């Protein structure tokens, strides 16, 4: 009894008053006749009553001393327990400072803003000074081996910094977020214990709990992928330069399963954010004075909102002509054209961009909308990856060289002043010299303003890893990459030179990196423009001048160009409202004070 008495505190449970124990013994009778008095219906009633009362009894949480249990009323009058194994108080940041380092694509920038919002809601504070940080979170990219190696090197540096911290300070915690966390969880946890916290792209809501576990001296991770998570209810903490531009995530994941790409395995399946949530965020950004919004997604133009019943029709998704997918054609939902239409109407003085699209998702209705709306930028990113149909088939891109060029011609027909950019991979599996030459000829034929070019880097889990041979030598990949880059610059220089003498509407981003005497901004076609920092006219035909600030629209006369940028002279302040997207050469320098409706050339 003394032993049992010593165990009593372990079972110090307060039994809810409404839980009344039932004796569960069967009475014994002296004869069969007595047994007939217990009706089978009464037996069932007794069992049902017991089960009902048991459902209101103590749960496992009642046997854990000090853990709060919230009882939530359900629609059927019953109650359910909502609790975590950690107290909510333990998950509070208590003003600890978090430092983010973001690598890779714009989607990671958006993820950083989402993760920051979640942590700030729990009492953490963001710092821009690494030396002040209690928590350092690296938002990572896994698309290429070089990107991952950069993170490994950075972890070594941060670990050394962590060890040098004074013992009187709060111990620094290091976390890996994003694609690399999803792909390399085991290696990250085991290699020299460099990381305290790991969170995949769909686990940012769990960051407060993971950090609490890490505070207890344990490594914590959550890399579960979701079929539903879009963070639609979270307003990101935007950290754009002085607030003139912002990224808005509209969908997550990718279903394309290109043979070289790791994204479907690190970001999961496609799911789109409800359109009402996107519009609400864009309206908030507009109220804050944001002048440019970029819609983001791994396959941004495959957006499909089926969140409400009225959106779930039977219409098949329309693809670009000559394109196909490895998955069945999807049905119903509000499409990318519907979203573009509604977003562009929120603020007519706000530019709308989007990235990164797939060429298969450019039906004519999207192209016509871009051509018609004054605030949807006439700049399209059109990833080709290769100019060889044979290589494109091995990449599982869903189109041929001919189909891609037909799409380019259709885009230029509908949007004559369009500015095009693209992605290319050099040295993909079994790529021959002839395949490489076809890529060069495609670059020459299309004429891009901007390109993102890389040597192929095989990724585990991809189709290419299991089915193809990475047989192009590294030195050959590098040589082909350099040839593509050289040609890209030549073509970009030619395209940009055609803009000399035109007048461009430029959204000012800030000072030029090379000179504090110059300002820098971007055109509708996403070309960088450098121009002297000087006061310019406020309105046409007026002598009043004003300083040019970040976030202003100004008309700039283009005077020279390179493959990377344009140079010019600011003429006057302007706005996006009422501007017509067509070229009209100004008669002379003396007559450059024309109205807002007389100009813009973006690209021939």
C-alpha positions as CSV (number, residue, x, y, z in Angstrom):
1,X,0.0,0.0,0.0
2,X,2.9,2.4,0.8
3,X,4.2,1.8,-2.8
4,X,0.8,2.4,-4.3
5,X,0.4,5.5,-2.2
6,X,3.7,6.9,-3.5
7,X,2.3,6.5,-7.1
8,X,-0.8,8.5,-6.4
9,X,0.5,11.9,-7.6
10,X,1.0,10.4,-11.1
11,X,-2.7,9.9,-11.4
12,X,-3.8,13.3,-10.0
13,X,-6.7,13.6,-12.4
14,X,-9.7,15.8,-12.0
15,X,-12.7,13.8,-13.3
16,X,-15.2,16.1,-15.1
17,X,-18.5,16.3,-13.2
18,X,-20.5,15.3,-16.2
19,X,-18.6,12.0,-16.4
20,X,-20.5,9.5,-14.3
21,X,-19.0,6.0,-14.1
22,X,-21.1,3.0,-14.9
23,X,-20.8,-0.4,-13.3
24,X,-20.1,-2.8,-16.0
25,X,-20.7,-6.1,-14.3
26,X,-23.4,-8.6,-15.2
27,X,-25.6,-9.7,-12.3
28,X,-25.7,-13.4,-11.5
29,X,-29.0,-15.2,-11.4
30,X,-30.0,-18.5,-9.8
31,X,-31.9,-19.8,-12.8
32,X,-32.5,-19.3,-16.5
33,X,-35.9,-17.7,-15.8
34,X,-34.3,-14.8,-14.1
35,X,-32.2,-14.1,-17.1
36,X,-35.2,-13.6,-19.3
37,X,-35.9,-10.4,-17.3
38,X,-33.0,-8.7,-18.9
39,X,-34.3,-7.7,-22.3
40,X,-31.8,-7.6,-25.2
41,X,-33.1,-4.1,-26.1
42,X,-32.2,-2.9,-22.6
43,X,-28.8,-4.4,-22.9
44,X,-28.1,-2.4,-26.1
45,X,-29.5,0.7,-24.4
46,X,-27.1,0.2,-21.5
47,X,-24.1,-0.2,-23.8
48,X,-25.0,2.9,-25.8
49,X,-25.4,4.9,-22.6
50,X,-22.0,3.7,-21.5
51,X,-20.3,4.6,-24.8
52,X,-22.0,8.0,-24.7
53,X,-20.8,8.8,-21.2
54,X,-17.3,7.4,-22.0
55,X,-17.0,9.8,-24.9
56,X,-17.3,12.7,-22.3
57,X,-14.8,11.1,-20.0
58,X,-11.1,11.9,-19.5
59,X,-8.8,11.7,-22.5
60,X,-5.1,11.0,-22.6
61,X,-4.5,14.7,-22.1
62,X,-6.3,14.5,-18.7
63,X,-3.6,12.2,-17.4
64,X,-0.8,14.7,-18.3
65,X,-0.6,17.2,-15.4
66,X,-0.8,20.9,-16.4
67,X,-1.6,20.5,-20.1
68,X,-4.6,22.7,-21.1
69,X,-7.5,21.1,-22.9
70,X,-9.9,23.1,-25.0
71,X,-13.3,21.6,-25.4
72,X,-14.8,22.7,-28.7
73,X,-18.6,22.4,-29.3
74,X,-19.4,20.6,-32.5
75,X,-22.5,21.0,-34.7
76,X,-24.0,17.8,-33.4
77,X,-23.9,18.9,-29.8
78,X,-20.9,16.7,-28.9
79,X,-17.5,18.0,-27.8
80,X,-14.0,17.5,-29.2
81,X,-10.7,18.1,-27.6
82,X,-8.2,20.4,-29.3
83,X,-4.8,20.4,-27.8
84,X,-1.1,20.0,-28.6
85,X,1.5,18.1,-26.6
86,X,3.2,21.5,-26.0
87,X,1.6,24.3,-24.2
88,X,0.8,27.3,-26.4
89,X,2.9,29.4,-24.0
90,X,5.9,27.4,-24.8
91,X,5.6,28.1,-28.6
92,X,5.9,31.9,-28.1
93,X,8.9,33.6,-29.5
94,X,9.2,36.1,-26.6
95,X,10.8,38.7,-28.9
96,X,13.6,36.5,-30.0
97,X,15.2,37.7,-33.2
98,X,15.0,35.8,-36.5
99,X,17.4,36.3,-39.4
100,X,16.4,35.0,-42.8
101,X,18.7,34.2,-45.7
102,X,16.9,33.4,-49.0
103,X,18.4,31.5,-51.9
104,X,16.9,30.5,-55.3
105,X,13.7,31.6,-57.0
106,X,11.1,34.3,-56.3
107,X,8.9,31.6,-54.7
108,X,11.5,31.3,-51.9
109,X,11.2,35.1,-51.4
110,X,7.5,34.6,-51.0
111,X,8.0,31.7,-48.7
112,X,10.3,33.8,-46.5
113,X,7.6,36.4,-46.2
114,X,5.0,33.7,-45.2
115,X,7.3,32.1,-42.6
116,X,8.1,35.6,-41.2
117,X,4.4,36.3,-40.8
118,X,3.9,33.0,-39.0
119,X,6.7,33.6,-36.6
120,X,5.8,37.2,-35.9
121,X,2.3,36.1,-34.9
122,X,4.0,34.1,-32.2
123,X,6.1,36.9,-30.8
124,X,9.3,36.5,-32.8
125,X,11.0,39.6,-34.3
126,X,12.7,39.8,-37.7
127,X,16.2,41.3,-37.8
128,X,18.4,42.3,-40.7
129,X,21.6,41.9,-38.7
130,X,23.0,38.4,-38.5
131,X,25.0,39.3,-35.3
132,X,21.7,40.0,-33.5
133,X,20.0,36.7,-34.4
134,X,18.8,34.1,-32.0
135,X,17.4,32.0,-34.9
136,X,19.0,31.8,-38.4
137,X,16.7,30.3,-41.1
138,X,18.0,29.5,-44.6
139,X,15.3,29.3,-47.2
140,X,16.9,27.0,-49.7
141,X,16.9,25.9,-53.3
142,X,17.5,22.3,-54.6
143,X,17.2,22.8,-58.3
144,X,21.0,22.4,-58.9
145,X,23.9,20.8,-57.1
146,X,25.8,24.2,-57.0
147,X,22.9,25.7,-55.1
148,X,23.0,23.0,-52.5
149,X,26.7,23.2,-52.1
150,X,26.4,26.9,-51.3
151,X,24.1,26.0,-48.4
152,X,26.4,23.3,-47.1
153,X,29.3,25.9,-47.1
154,X,27.1,28.4,-45.4
155,X,26.1,26.0,-42.7
156,X,29.7,25.4,-41.8
157,X,30.2,29.2,-41.4
158,X,27.0,29.5,-39.2
159,X,28.0,26.6,-37.0
160,X,31.4,28.2,-36.3
161,X,29.6,31.4,-35.4
162,X,27.2,29.5,-33.2
163,X,30.1,28.0,-31.2
164,X,31.7,31.4,-30.8
165,X,28.6,33.0,-29.2
166,X,29.0,33.8,-25.5
167,X,27.5,31.3,-23.2
168,X,25.6,34.1,-21.5
169,X,23.7,34.7,-24.7
170,X,20.7,32.7,-25.8
171,X,22.0,29.7,-27.8
172,X,21.6,30.3,-31.6
173,X,19.4,28.0,-33.5
174,X,19.9,27.2,-37.2
175,X,17.1,26.0,-39.5
176,X,16.8,24.9,-43.1
177,X,13.5,25.7,-44.9
178,X,12.3,24.9,-48.4
179,X,13.3,22.5,-51.1
180,X,16.6,21.4,-49.7
181,X,14.9,20.5,-46.4
182,X,12.4,18.3,-48.3
183,X,15.1,16.6,-50.4
184,X,17.9,16.1,-47.9
185,X,16.3,15.7,-44.5
186,X,18.4,12.7,-43.4
187,X,21.7,14.2,-44.5
188,X,20.9,17.5,-42.9
189,X,20.0,15.9,-39.5
190,X,23.0,13.6,-39.5
191,X,25.9,15.6,-41.1
192,X,27.9,17.0,-38.1
193,X,24.7,18.1,-36.4
194,X,24.7,21.4,-38.3
195,X,21.0,22.0,-38.2
196,X,18.5,22.3,-35.3
197,X,15.3,22.8,-37.3
198,X,14.1,21.5,-40.7
199,X,10.8,22.5,-42.3
200,X,9.7,21.7,-45.8
201,X,7.7,24.1,-48.0
202,X,4.4,22.9,-46.6
203,X,5.4,22.9,-42.9
204,X,5.9,26.6,-42.2
205,X,2.9,26.7,-39.9
206,X,4.8,24.2,-37.7
207,X,7.8,26.5,-37.2
208,X,6.9,27.8,-33.7
209,X,6.6,24.2,-32.4
210,X,9.8,23.0,-34.1
211,X,11.7,25.9,-32.6
212,X,10.3,25.1,-29.2
213,X,11.5,21.5,-29.5
214,X,14.9,22.7,-30.6
215,X,15.1,24.9,-27.5
216,X,14.9,21.7,-25.5
217,X,18.1,20.5,-27.1
218,X,16.6,18.3,-29.7
219,X,16.7,18.4,-33.5
220,X,13.2,18.9,-34.9
221,X,11.9,18.4,-38.4
222,X,8.7,18.4,-40.5
223,X,8.9,17.8,-44.2
224,X,5.4,16.4,-44.9
225,X,4.0,17.5,-48.2
226,X,0.4,18.5,-48.4
227,X,-2.3,18.3,-51.1
228,X,-4.1,21.3,-49.7
229,X,-1.7,23.8,-48.1
230,X,-1.6,27.2,-49.9
231,X,-1.2,29.5,-46.9
232,X,-4.2,31.4,-48.2
233,X,-5.2,32.7,-44.8
234,X,-1.7,34.2,-44.0
235,X,-0.8,37.7,-45.0
236,X,2.9,37.7,-45.8
237,X,5.2,40.2,-44.3
238,X,6.4,41.9,-47.5
239,X,10.0,43.3,-47.5
240,X,10.3,44.8,-51.0
241,X,12.6,47.8,-51.4
242,X,10.6,50.6,-49.8
243,X,7.4,48.8,-50.7
244,X,7.1,49.6,-54.4
245,X,6.8,46.0,-55.5
246,X,5.7,42.7,-54.0
247,X,5.3,39.0,-54.8
248,X,2.0,37.3,-54.4
249,X,1.9,33.5,-54.4
250,X,-1.2,32.1,-56.2
251,X,-0.4,28.4,-56.4
252,X,2.1,25.8,-55.2
253,X,3.6,22.6,-56.5
254,X,3.9,21.2,-60.0
255,X,2.3,18.3,-61.9
256,X,4.4,18.4,-65.1
257,X,7.1,15.9,-64.0
258,X,9.7,17.1,-66.4
259,X,12.4,14.4,-66.4
260,X,15.2,16.7,-65.1
261,X,13.2,18.6,-62.4
262,X,13.2,18.0,-58.7
263,X,10.3,20.5,-58.0
264,X,7.4,18.0,-57.9
265,X,9.3,16.0,-55.3
266,X,10.2,19.0,-53.1
267,X,7.1,21.1,-53.6
268,X,4.5,18.5,-54.2
269,X,1.4,18.4,-56.3
270,X,-0.3,21.5,-57.8
271,X,-2.9,23.3,-55.7
272,X,-4.2,26.8,-56.2
273,X,-5.1,29.5,-53.7
274,X,-8.7,30.7,-53.7
275,X,-9.1,33.7,-56.0
276,X,-10.9,35.7,-53.2
277,X,-7.8,35.3,-51.0
278,X,-5.5,36.5,-53.8
279,X,-7.6,39.6,-54.5
280,X,-7.8,40.5,-50.9
281,X,-4.0,40.5,-50.6
282,X,-3.6,42.5,-53.8
283,X,-6.1,45.1,-52.5
284,X,-4.1,45.4,-49.3
285,X,-0.9,45.9,-51.2
286,X,-2.6,48.5,-53.4
287,X,-3.8,50.4,-50.3
288,X,-0.1,50.3,-49.0
289,X,1.0,52.1,-52.2
290,X,2.6,49.1,-54.0
291,X,3.1,49.8,-57.7
292,X,4.0,46.4,-59.0
293,X,2.8,42.9,-58.1
294,X,4.3,39.6,-59.5
295,X,2.0,36.6,-59.3
296,X,4.1,33.5,-58.4
297,X,3.8,29.8,-58.9
298,X,5.9,26.8,-59.9
299,X,3.6,26.6,-63.0
300,X,1.8,29.9,-62.5
301,X,-0.4,29.9,-65.6
302,X,-1.8,26.4,-64.8
303,X,-3.7,28.2,-61.9
304,X,-7.1,26.5,-61.4
305,X,-9.4,27.6,-58.5
306,X,-12.0,24.9,-57.6
307,X,-12.5,26.1,-54.0
308,X,-16.2,26.8,-54.5
309,X,-18.9,24.6,-56.0
310,X,-19.9,27.0,-58.7
311,X,-16.4,27.0,-60.1
312,X,-16.3,23.2,-60.5
313,X,-17.7,22.9,-64.0
314,X,-17.0,20.3,-66.7
315,X,-15.0,22.6,-69.1
316,X,-11.7,21.1,-70.1
317,X,-8.5,23.1,-69.5
318,X,-7.3,24.7,-72.8
319,X,-3.6,24.3,-73.7
320,X,-1.5,26.0,-76.2
321,X,-1.9,24.5,-79.6
322,X,0.4,21.5,-80.2
323,X,1.2,21.0,-76.5
324,X,0.3,18.1,-74.3
325,X,0.7,16.9,-70.7
326,X,1.6,13.6,-69.1
327,X,-1.5,13.8,-66.9
328,X,-5.2,13.8,-67.8
329,X,-6.7,17.1,-68.9
330,X,-8.2,18.8,-65.9
331,X,-11.8,20.0,-65.7
332,X,-13.5,23.0,-64.2
333,X,-12.3,25.9,-62.0
334,X,-11.5,29.5,-62.5
335,X,-8.5,29.6,-64.8
336,X,-5.4,31.9,-65.0
337,X,-7.2,34.2,-67.5
338,X,-10.0,34.7,-64.9
339,X,-7.5,35.5,-62.2
340,X,-5.5,37.9,-64.4
341,X,-8.8,39.6,-65.4
342,X,-9.8,40.3,-61.8
343,X,-6.4,41.1,-60.4
344,X,-5.8,43.7,-63.2
345,X,-9.0,45.5,-62.2
346,X,-8.0,46.0,-58.5
347,X,-5.7,49.0,-59.3
348,X,-5.2,50.4,-62.8
349,X,-2.0,52.1,-61.7
350,X,-0.4,48.8,-60.5
351,X,1.7,46.7,-62.8
352,X,0.9,43.0,-62.9
353,X,3.6,40.4,-63.8
354,X,3.7,36.7,-63.4
355,X,6.3,33.9,-63.2
356,X,7.2,31.2,-63.8
357,X,4.9,29.9,-66.5
358,X,4.9,26.8,-68.7
359,X,4.5,27.3,-72.5
360,X,1.7,24.7,-72.6
361,X,-0.6,27.1,-70.6
362,X,-0.9,30.0,-73.0
363,X,-4.3,29.7,-74.7
364,X,-5.3,32.7,-76.9
365,X,-7.6,34.1,-74.2
366,X,-4.6,34.7,-71.9
367,X,-2.6,36.4,-74.7
368,X,-5.5,38.7,-75.7
369,X,-6.0,39.8,-72.1
370,X,-2.3,40.7,-71.8
371,X,-2.5,42.7,-75.1
372,X,-5.7,44.5,-74.0
373,X,-5.0,45.4,-70.3
374,X,-2.8,48.5,-69.8
375,X,-1.4,47.3,-66.5
376,X,-0.6,43.7,-67.4
377,X,3.0,43.8,-68.5
378,X,3.7,42.7,-72.1
379,X,6.6,40.6,-71.0
380,X,6.4,36.8,-71.1
381,X,8.8,34.3,-69.7
382,X,8.7,31.3,-72.1
383,X,11.0,28.5,-70.9
384,X,12.3,26.5,-73.9
385,X,15.0,24.4,-72.1
386,X,16.2,23.1,-75.5
387,X,15.9,23.7,-79.2
388,X,16.0,20.0,-80.1
389,X,12.8,18.0,-80.4
390,X,14.7,14.9,-79.5
391,X,16.0,16.4,-76.3
392,X,12.6,18.0,-75.5
393,X,11.1,14.5,-75.7
394,X,13.7,13.1,-73.3
395,X,13.0,16.1,-71.0
396,X,9.2,15.2,-71.1
397,X,8.3,18.8,-71.9
398,X,5.2,18.0,-73.9
399,X,6.1,19.9,-77.1
400,X,8.4,19.9,-80.1
401,X,10.6,22.7,-81.4
402,X,8.0,23.4,-84.1
403,X,5.2,23.7,-81.6
404,X,7.3,26.1,-79.5
405,X,8.1,28.3,-82.5
406,X,4.4,28.3,-83.5
407,X,3.6,29.6,-80.0
408,X,6.2,32.3,-80.2
409,X,4.8,33.5,-83.6
410,X,1.3,33.5,-82.1
411,X,2.4,35.5,-79.1
412,X,4.1,38.1,-81.4
413,X,1.1,38.3,-83.6
414,X,-1.3,39.0,-80.7
415,X,1.2,41.1,-78.7
416,X,3.5,42.7,-81.3
417,X,5.6,44.6,-78.7
418,X,6.1,41.6,-76.4
419,X,9.4,41.1,-74.6
420,X,10.4,37.5,-74.2
421,X,12.7,35.7,-71.8
422,X,13.6,32.0,-71.5
423,X,15.4,29.2,-69.7
424,X,17.8,26.8,-71.3
425,X,19.7,23.8,-70.0
426,X,23.0,22.8,-71.7
427,X,24.3,19.3,-71.7
428,X,21.2,17.3,-70.9
429,X,21.4,13.5,-71.0
430,X,22.5,12.2,-74.5
431,X,22.5,15.7,-76.0
432,X,24.6,15.7,-79.1
433,X,26.5,18.5,-80.8
434,X,23.7,18.7,-83.4
435,X,21.1,19.1,-80.6
436,X,23.2,21.9,-79.2
437,X,23.3,23.6,-82.6
438,X,19.5,23.5,-82.8
439,X,19.4,25.2,-79.4
440,X,21.6,28.0,-80.7
441,X,19.5,28.4,-83.8
442,X,16.4,28.7,-81.7
443,X,17.9,31.4,-79.6
444,X,18.9,33.2,-82.8
445,X,15.4,32.8,-84.3
446,X,13.3,34.0,-81.3
447,X,15.3,36.9,-80.1
448,X,15.0,37.1,-76.3
449,X,15.7,40.1,-74.0
450,X,16.7,38.0,-71.0
451,X,17.9,34.4,-70.5
452,X,18.6,32.1,-67.6
453,X,21.0,29.4,-68.7
454,X,22.5,26.6,-66.8
455,X,24.6,23.4,-67.3
456,X,22.6,20.3,-66.5
457,X,22.9,18.9,-63.0
458,X,21.3,15.5,-62.3
459,X,19.0,15.3,-59.3
460,X,18.0,12.2,-57.4
461,X,14.4,11.1,-57.5
462,X,13.8,12.5,-61.0
463,X,12.9,10.5,-64.0
464,X,16.3,11.2,-65.6
465,X,18.1,9.8,-62.5
466,X,16.4,6.5,-62.9
467,X,16.0,6.2,-66.7
468,X,18.7,8.3,-68.5
469,X,22.5,8.5,-68.6
470,X,24.2,11.8,-67.6
471,X,26.7,11.1,-70.4
472,X,27.8,14.6,-71.5
473,X,31.2,15.4,-70.0
474,X,31.4,18.4,-67.6
475,X,33.8,20.3,-69.9
476,X,31.5,19.8,-72.9
477,X,28.5,21.1,-70.8
478,X,30.5,24.1,-69.8
479,X,31.6,24.9,-73.4
480,X,28.1,24.6,-74.7
481,X,26.8,26.8,-71.9
482,X,29.3,29.5,-72.7
483,X,28.3,29.4,-76.4
484,X,24.7,29.8,-75.5
485,X,25.4,32.7,-73.1
486,X,27.5,34.4,-75.7
487,X,24.8,34.1,-78.4
488,X,22.1,35.2,-75.9
489,X,24.0,38.4,-75.2
490,X,24.5,39.1,-78.9
491,X,20.8,38.7,-79.6
492,X,19.8,40.7,-76.5
493,X,22.1,43.5,-77.6
494,X,20.4,43.5,-81.0
495,X,16.9,43.5,-79.5
496,X,17.7,46.3,-77.0
497,X,19.4,48.5,-79.7
498,X,16.1,48.6,-81.5
499,X,14.7,50.6,-78.5
500,X,17.1,53.5,-78.9
501,X,15.1,56.6,-79.6
502,X,11.9,55.3,-78.0
503,X,10.3,56.5,-74.9
504,X,9.7,54.0,-72.1
505,X,7.5,54.2,-69.0
506,X,9.9,53.2,-66.1
507,X,9.0,52.3,-62.6
508,X,11.8,53.6,-60.4
509,X,13.5,51.0,-58.1
510,X,16.3,53.1,-56.5
511,X,19.8,54.3,-57.1
512,X,22.0,52.5,-59.6
513,X,24.5,50.1,-58.1
514,X,27.3,51.7,-60.0
515,X,26.7,55.3,-59.3
516,X,24.7,57.3,-56.7
517,X,24.2,60.0,-59.3
518,X,22.0,57.7,-61.4
519,X,18.6,56.1,-60.8
520,X,17.5,52.6,-61.9
521,X,14.1,51.3,-62.9
522,X,12.4,48.8,-65.2
523,X,10.2,49.1,-68.3
524,X,7.0,47.3,-69.0
525,X,9.1,44.7,-70.8
526,X,11.2,44.2,-67.6
527,X,14.3,45.8,-69.1
528,X,16.6,47.7,-66.7
529,X,16.9,51.4,-67.4
530,X,19.6,53.7,-66.0
531,X,19.1,57.5,-66.1
532,X,20.6,60.6,-64.3
533,X,19.1,61.6,-60.9
534,X,17.6,65.0,-61.6
535,X,14.3,66.8,-61.0
536,X,11.9,66.5,-63.9
537,X,8.6,68.0,-65.0
538,X,5.5,67.1,-63.0
539,X,3.0,67.4,-65.9
540,X,3.1,67.9,-69.6
541,X,3.7,71.5,-70.8
542,X,4.4,72.7,-67.3
543,X,7.6,74.2,-65.9
544,X,7.1,72.8,-62.4
545,X,9.6,70.1,-61.6
546,X,9.9,67.6,-58.8
547,X,12.4,65.0,-57.5
548,X,12.1,61.5,-58.8
549,X,11.6,59.0,-55.9
550,X,11.5,55.2,-55.6
551,X,8.1,53.9,-56.7
552,X,7.5,56.8,-59.2
553,X,6.6,56.3,-62.8
554,X,8.7,58.4,-65.2
555,X,9.0,58.7,-68.9
556,X,12.5,58.0,-70.1
557,X,13.9,58.7,-73.5
558,X,16.3,55.8,-74.4
559,X,19.7,57.1,-75.7
560,X,21.9,54.0,-75.7
561,X,21.8,50.2,-74.9
562,X,23.8,47.1,-74.0
563,X,22.8,43.5,-73.8
564,X,22.0,44.0,-70.1
565,X,20.4,47.4,-69.8
566,X,19.2,50.6,-71.4
567,X,20.4,54.2,-70.7
568,X,18.4,57.3,-71.1
569,X,17.2,60.7,-69.8
570,X,14.0,61.2,-67.7
571,X,11.5,63.5,-69.4
572,X,8.8,63.9,-66.8
573,X,6.7,62.2,-64.1
574,X,3.9,60.0,-65.4
575,X,1.5,57.2,-64.4
576,X,0.3,53.9,-65.7
577,X,-3.3,55.0,-65.9
578,X,-4.4,56.1,-69.3
579,X,-1.1,55.0,-71.0
580,X,-1.6,53.3,-74.3
581,X,0.8,50.4,-75.1
582,X,2.0,51.3,-78.5
583,X,5.0,53.0,-80.0
584,X,4.9,56.6,-81.1
585,X,8.2,58.3,-81.8
586,X,8.4,61.8,-80.3
587,X,8.9,64.3,-83.0
588,X,11.9,66.0,-81.4
589,X,13.5,66.6,-78.0
590,X,11.6,70.0,-77.8
591,X,8.3,68.2,-78.0
592,X,8.8,65.5,-75.4
593,X,6.2,66.9,-73.1
594,X,3.4,64.9,-74.8
595,X,0.4,63.4,-73.0
596,X,0.4,60.0,-71.2
597,X,-1.5,58.5,-74.1
598,X,1.2,58.9,-76.8
599,X,4.0,56.5,-76.1
600,X,5.4,53.3,-75.0
601,X,7.5,51.0,-77.0
602,X,8.6,47.9,-75.2
603,X,10.1,45.7,-77.9
604,X,9.8,45.4,-81.7
